[in-house]
C-alpha cells in the first residue's frame, strides 16, 4: 500500500488502516504520516483491492452495496473479520 508523502516534511496527517480475515487478507496493518489524504492501492488481479473498496463502501451512511452480505466477505474458513480506518490531524495535537 502506498500513500502520498512529500519531501518537505509537512506530514501532518496519520492514516491508520487495519484489516484481518477479509477476502485474501489475513492481516493488513498500514500506518503512515502523510501530507495529503491521497491513497493509492495497487496490486495484481485477485489480490483483494475490491474487498478493501467494498469495506470502505460499507462505512458510508448510504452504501452502494445495499445487498452485500458481510459474511461473504470474510475469509474462507474464518468466523469473523476486522476492519478499522482512522485519520488523525497531527497539526493541532
C-alpha positions in Angstrom: 0.0 0.0 0.0 1.3 3.5 -0.8 0.5 7.0 0.5 1.4 10.4 -0.9 4.4 11.7 1.1 6.1 15.0 0.3 9.7 15.6 1.0 9.0 19.0 2.6 8.3 17.3 6.0 4.8 18.7 6.3 3.3 15.3 7.0 0.6 16.3 9.4 -2.0 13.5 8.9 -1.7 10.0 10.2 -3.6 7.3 8.2 -4.2 4.0 10.0 -5.7 1.0 8.2 -6.1 -2.4 9.7 -7.8 -5.4 8.0 -7.9 -9.0 9.1 -9.7 -12.0 7.7 -11.5 -10.3 4.8 -11.1 -11.8 1.3 -7.4 -12.8 0.7 -6.2 -10.5 3.5 -5.1 -12.4 6.6 -3.7 -9.2 8.1 -3.0 -5.7 6.7 -1.5 -3.1 9.0 -0.8 0.2 7.5 0.1 3.3 9.4 1.8 6.3 7.8 2.2 10.0 8.3 1.2 11.9 5.1 0.8 15.4 3.9 -2.4 14.8 1.9 -5.3 12.4 2.0 -4.5 10.7 -1.3 -4.2 6.9 -1.2 -3.4 4.6 -4.0 -3.9 0.8 -3.6 -2.3 -1.2 -6.4 -1.8 -4.9 -6.8 -2.1 -7.7 -9.3 -5.6 -9.0 -10.2 -7.2 -11.2 -7.5 -5.2 -9.7 -4.6 -8.1 -8.0 -2.7 -8.4 -4.4 -3.9 -12.1 -4.8 -4.5 -12.6 -6.2 -1.0 -10.9 -3.1 0.5 -13.1 -0.8 -1.6 -16.2 -2.7 -0.5 -15.3 -2.4 3.1 -14.9 1.4 2.7 -18.2 1.5 0.9 -20.0 -0.3 3.8 -18.8 2.5 6.2 -20.8 5.1 4.3 -24.2 6.3 5.6 -25.8 5.1 2.3 -23.6 2.2 1.0 -23.7 1.5 -2.7 -23.7 -2.2 -1.9 -27.1 -2.4 -0.1 -27.5 -6.1 -0.5 -24.0 -7.1 0.5 -23.7 -10.0 2.9 -20.7 -9.1 5.0 -20.3 -12.8 5.9 -19.5 -13.4 2.2 -16.5 -11.0 2.5 -14.9 -12.8 5.5 -12.0 -15.1 4.5 -12.8 -18.7 3.8 -12.5 -20.8 7.0 -12.9 -17.7 9.3 -15.8 -16.8 11.5 -15.2 -13.1 11.7 -13.1 -10.3 10.3 -11.9 -6.9 11.5 -11.7 -3.6 9.6 -10.6 -0.3 11.1 -9.6 3.0 9.5 -8.7 6.3 11.1 -7.2 9.7 10.1 -5.6 11.9 12.7 -4.7 15.6 12.2 -1.3 15.9 13.9 -1.1 19.6 13.2 -3.4 20.5 16.1 -2.2 17.9 18.6 
